[in-house]
Amino acid sequence: MNRGTLCPKGSSLEQDILNARRLLKPQVRRPGGTDWEDISWAAAISEIAQWTKKTRDATFVEKDATGKTVNRCEGIAWIGGCTDTNEFNFLAVKTMRSLGLCYLENQARV
C-alpha cells in the first residue's frame, strides 16, 4: 500500500518530538485556575496516583446487581495512541486491567 514509505502518522511524528514548543516538564492547572504551572515529575506522579486511587475507590464495583463478583472500576477509561508500540499498549492494557478497568481502547490491533 505505501510502497515502502512511512505512513503519514509515522512521517509526521518527528515534528512532534523535535519541536521547540514541545513541553518537557509536567504542568497542572488547578481547579478554577486560568494558568498552567510547572511541577516536578515526582509531584506529577504523586498527584496522578492520588487521583487514580480516589477515583478507583469511589467507582469500584465489587458485585453486580445479581450478586455476582465482578471487581471492576467503571469510573476510569484508558485509550492508547497510534504512535504507541504494540509492546507499550500490551503492558498498558495489562496495567489497566490490574486496576479493574473495563473501558479500554488502543490502536495496537489496527
LINRAVEN-V638373 format. One line per field, one symbol per residue. ss: DSSP state (@ for helix, = for strand, . for the rest). phi: phi as a letter, one per 40 degrees, with the letter a starting at -180 (. if undefined). psi: psi as a letter, one per 30 degrees, with the letter a starting at -180 (. if undefined). Layout:
ss=???
phi=???
psi=???
//
This chain:
ss=.......@@@@@@@@@@.........==........==..@@@@@@@@@@@@@@@@@@@====.....===========......@@@@@@@@@@@@@..=====.....
phi=.cfgbccdcccccdcccbbccccbacbbbcdgcbbcbcbcccccccccccccccccccbcbcbcccgccbfbbccbbbbcbccccdcccdcccccccccgcbbbaabccc
psi=eghgllleeeffeefeeikfgkkflklkjlkflflkkklleeeeeeeeeeeeeeeeefgkjekaffgkkfiljgfklkkllffkleeeeeeeeeeeeffgkfjkklgff.
//
